[in-house]
Amino acid sequence: MDENKILWCGEKTEHFSACYCLLAFVTRFFTFLYMLLPLLCVSLNSFCQPGAEVGILGGESYYLGEYNAGHFKNRQFYVAGLYRYNLNDRFALRLNAGFSKIDIQGVPLLSNGTEVYPDGFHCKVKDISAMVEFNFRSFMVQKIEKSSWWSPYMLAGVGLLKAGDAGSVSIPLGVGVKFNLYRQLSCGVEWTTRKLFTDKVDQLSDPWGTGETNFIFNKDWFFVAGITLTYRFPMNPECFF
């Protein structure tokens, strides 16, 4: 077969493949949007309640395990969306959905005698959690007469964390400080951990045969340090979506 004809067929095949991928993406996107729209229409009114806040969290994350034994090492960017519902000036319910990655390079591990381990690993992290927040001081957004303009807080809950092919139930625990900024806007600084029930985030499970595989020992951890920025819907809202 003529060489020019072969090249032309190859270019045509690649062009067709690219068009097909684009068409498939557009079709799936609008199918997803069509399925999601009724749910959003039903739920947006409930989001706009007087105690509701929506916002973002940005900061850094890191994991603790065989490849990383020290805090605040090998940090990566972390971003999340959050929804908080204030029950009163002390307690709030919070949903958190975040994304990050783990990228460890140039960290050699001692061989166990039968297997030589790689000098690191890379994976994407998806983090979802539901938590309860407790304010140590009376705190309201927008600030009212009896509340403080700032308050330390603690949080705890339950969640799911997926790192690469490894997934685990997580127990989020953390502390922070929140501040009233202006009217319905508030911000916070927090440090949280996710206690995991797996030792396979780094694709290793008890590599040196210690046998310490219970809840405390030989399980991976995931930490997040960041800043939150939230908007609280007015006390007498009128939602038009």
C-alpha positions as CSV (number, residue, x, y, z in Angstrom):
1,M,0.0,0.0,0.0
2,D,1.2,3.5,-0.8
3,E,3.0,5.1,2.2
4,N,1.1,8.5,1.7
5,K,-2.2,6.6,1.7
6,I,-1.2,4.9,5.0
7,L,-0.3,8.2,6.6
8,W,-3.6,9.7,5.4
9,C,-5.6,6.9,6.8
10,G,-3.8,7.2,10.1
11,E,-4.4,11.0,10.4
12,K,-8.1,10.4,9.5
13,T,-8.4,7.7,12.2
14,E,-6.8,10.0,14.8
15,H,-9.1,12.9,13.7
16,F,-12.2,10.6,14.0
17,S,-11.1,9.4,17.4
18,A,-10.7,12.9,18.7
19,C,-14.1,13.9,17.4
20,Y,-15.7,10.9,19.0
21,C,-14.1,11.6,22.4
22,L,-15.3,15.2,22.2
23,L,-18.8,14.1,21.3
24,A,-18.9,11.5,24.1
25,F,-17.8,14.1,26.6
26,V,-20.4,16.6,25.6
27,T,-23.1,14.0,25.6
28,R,-22.2,12.7,29.1
29,F,-21.9,16.3,30.4
30,F,-25.4,17.3,29.3
31,T,-26.8,13.9,30.4
32,F,-25.4,14.5,33.9
33,L,-26.6,18.1,34.0
34,Y,-30.1,17.0,32.9
35,M,-30.2,14.4,35.7
36,L,-28.8,16.8,38.3
37,L,-31.0,19.8,37.6
38,P,-34.2,18.4,39.2
39,L,-32.3,17.6,42.4
40,L,-30.8,21.1,42.5
41,C,-34.2,22.7,42.0
42,V,-35.6,20.7,45.0
43,S,-32.6,21.2,47.3
44,L,-31.6,24.9,46.7
45,N,-34.5,26.3,48.8
46,S,-33.4,24.1,51.7
47,F,-29.8,25.5,51.3
48,C,-31.0,29.1,51.6
49,Q,-32.2,28.7,55.2
50,P,-31.2,31.4,57.8
51,G,-28.7,29.0,59.5
52,A,-27.0,27.9,56.2
53,E,-23.5,28.9,55.0
54,V,-21.7,27.9,51.8
55,G,-18.1,28.4,51.2
56,I,-14.7,27.1,50.2
57,L,-11.6,25.8,52.0
58,G,-8.1,26.2,50.6
59,G,-4.8,25.1,52.0
60,E,-2.3,22.2,52.1
61,S,-2.5,18.5,52.9
62,Y,-0.1,15.7,53.7
63,Y,-0.3,12.1,54.7
64,L,1.5,10.1,57.4
65,G,2.6,6.6,56.6
66,E,5.7,4.5,55.6
67,Y,6.9,7.2,53.1
68,N,6.2,10.2,55.3
69,A,6.8,10.0,59.1
70,G,6.9,13.7,59.9
71,H,4.2,16.4,60.1
72,F,4.0,19.1,57.4
73,K,6.4,17.3,55.0
74,N,5.6,16.6,51.3
75,R,2.6,19.0,51.4
76,Q,0.2,19.4,48.5
77,F,-2.5,21.9,47.6
78,Y,-5.9,21.1,49.0
79,V,-9.2,22.6,47.9
80,A,-12.8,21.9,49.1
81,G,-16.3,23.1,49.1
82,L,-18.3,23.2,52.3
83,Y,-21.8,23.6,53.5
84,R,-22.5,24.5,57.2
85,Y,-25.8,24.6,58.9
86,N,-25.8,26.5,62.2
87,L,-28.2,24.9,64.8
88,N,-27.5,27.8,67.2
89,D,-24.6,30.0,68.3
90,R,-22.6,27.0,69.6
91,F,-23.3,24.0,67.3
92,A,-23.2,23.5,63.6
93,L,-23.5,20.7,61.1
94,R,-21.0,20.7,58.2
95,L,-20.5,18.8,54.9
96,N,-17.0,18.9,53.3
97,A,-15.9,17.7,49.8
98,G,-12.3,18.2,49.0
99,F,-9.6,17.2,46.4
100,S,-5.8,16.9,46.7
101,K,-3.0,14.6,45.8
102,I,0.0,12.8,47.4
103,D,3.3,13.1,45.6
104,I,6.3,11.4,47.3
105,Q,9.6,11.3,45.5
106,G,13.1,10.3,46.4
107,V,12.2,8.6,49.7
108,P,14.0,5.2,49.8
109,L,12.6,2.5,52.1
110,L,14.6,-0.3,53.6
111,S,14.1,-3.6,51.9
112,N,12.5,-6.3,54.0
113,G,14.9,-8.8,52.5
114,T,12.7,-10.2,49.8
115,E,11.3,-7.0,48.1
116,V,12.8,-3.7,47.1
117,Y,10.3,-0.8,47.4
118,P,10.0,2.2,45.0
119,D,11.3,5.6,46.1
120,G,7.9,7.1,46.4
121,F,4.4,7.1,44.9
122,H,1.8,9.4,43.5
123,C,-2.0,9.4,43.7
124,K,-5.1,11.7,43.7
125,V,-7.1,12.1,46.8
126,K,-10.9,12.6,47.1
127,D,-12.2,13.5,50.6
128,I,-15.9,13.6,51.7
129,S,-16.9,14.1,55.3
130,A,-19.9,15.1,57.6
131,M,-18.9,16.8,60.8
132,V,-20.3,18.5,63.9
133,E,-18.7,21.8,64.9
134,F,-18.7,23.2,68.5
135,N,-17.9,26.9,69.1
136,F,-16.2,27.6,72.4
137,R,-17.7,31.1,72.4
138,S,-21.1,32.4,71.3
139,F,-20.6,33.0,67.6
140,M,-23.2,34.2,65.0
141,V,-22.9,35.3,61.4
142,Q,-23.9,38.1,61.0
143,K,-22.6,39.2,64.4
144,I,-25.4,40.1,66.9
145,E,-25.1,41.9,70.2
146,K,-24.7,38.8,72.4
147,S,-22.2,37.0,70.1
148,S,-18.5,37.4,69.7
149,W,-16.7,38.5,66.6
150,W,-14.4,35.4,66.9
151,S,-14.4,32.0,68.4
152,P,-12.2,28.9,68.7
153,Y,-13.9,25.7,67.6
154,M,-13.5,22.0,67.4
155,L,-15.0,19.5,64.9
156,A,-15.5,15.7,64.6
157,G,-17.4,13.4,62.3
158,V,-17.2,10.6,59.8
159,G,-16.3,10.4,56.2
160,L,-14.8,8.6,53.2
161,L,-11.4,9.1,51.7
162,K,-10.1,7.6,48.4
163,A,-6.4,7.8,47.5
164,G,-5.7,6.2,44.2
165,D,-7.1,2.7,44.3
166,A,-7.3,2.6,48.1
167,G,-10.4,3.8,49.9
168,S,-11.3,3.9,53.6
169,V,-13.8,5.2,56.1
170,S,-12.3,8.1,57.9
171,I,-12.7,9.9,61.2
172,P,-12.2,13.6,60.8
173,L,-11.0,15.5,63.9
174,G,-9.8,19.1,64.1
175,V,-9.5,22.5,65.7
176,G,-9.7,26.0,64.4
177,V,-10.6,29.7,64.9
178,K,-13.4,31.5,63.0
179,F,-13.9,35.2,62.6
180,N,-16.7,37.5,61.5
181,L,-15.5,39.6,58.5
182,Y,-18.3,41.8,57.2
183,R,-22.1,41.2,57.3
184,Q,-22.7,37.7,56.1
185,L,-19.0,36.9,55.4
186,S,-16.8,34.9,57.8
187,C,-13.5,33.1,57.6
188,G,-11.6,30.6,59.7
189,V,-8.2,28.9,60.1
190,E,-8.2,25.2,60.9
191,W,-6.1,22.1,61.1
192,T,-7.8,18.7,60.8
193,T,-6.9,15.0,60.5
194,R,-8.5,12.0,58.9
195,K,-7.8,8.8,60.8
196,L,-8.0,6.1,58.3
197,F,-8.8,2.4,58.6
198,T,-6.3,1.3,55.9
199,D,-2.6,1.0,55.5
200,K,-2.7,0.9,51.7
201,V,-2.8,4.6,50.8
202,D,0.9,4.2,49.8
203,Q,0.3,0.8,48.3
204,L,2.2,-0.8,51.3
205,S,0.7,-2.8,54.1
206,D,2.9,-3.7,57.0
207,P,6.0,-4.0,54.8
208,W,8.4,-5.0,57.6
209,G,6.1,-7.6,59.1
210,T,5.6,-5.9,62.5
211,G,2.1,-7.4,62.9
212,E,0.9,-4.0,64.3
213,T,-2.2,-3.7,62.1
214,N,-4.8,-2.6,64.7
215,F,-6.6,0.7,64.9
216,I,-3.7,2.7,66.4
217,F,-0.6,1.2,64.7
218,N,0.3,0.8,61.1
219,K,-2.6,2.8,59.7
220,D,-2.2,5.8,57.4
221,W,-3.4,9.3,58.3
222,F,-4.3,12.3,56.2
223,F,-4.0,15.9,57.4
224,V,-5.4,19.3,56.1
225,A,-4.4,22.8,57.2
226,G,-6.3,25.6,55.5
227,I,-8.4,28.8,55.5
228,T,-12.2,28.8,55.1
229,L,-14.3,31.6,53.6
230,T,-18.1,31.3,53.9
231,Y,-21.2,33.3,53.2
232,R,-24.2,32.9,55.4
233,F,-27.7,33.5,54.0
234,P,-29.6,36.4,55.6
235,M,-31.8,35.8,58.6
236,N,-34.9,36.5,56.5
237,P,-33.9,35.2,53.1
238,E,-35.9,35.2,49.9
239,C,-34.4,32.7,47.5
240,F,-35.1,33.0,43.8
241,F,-33.5,30.1,41.9
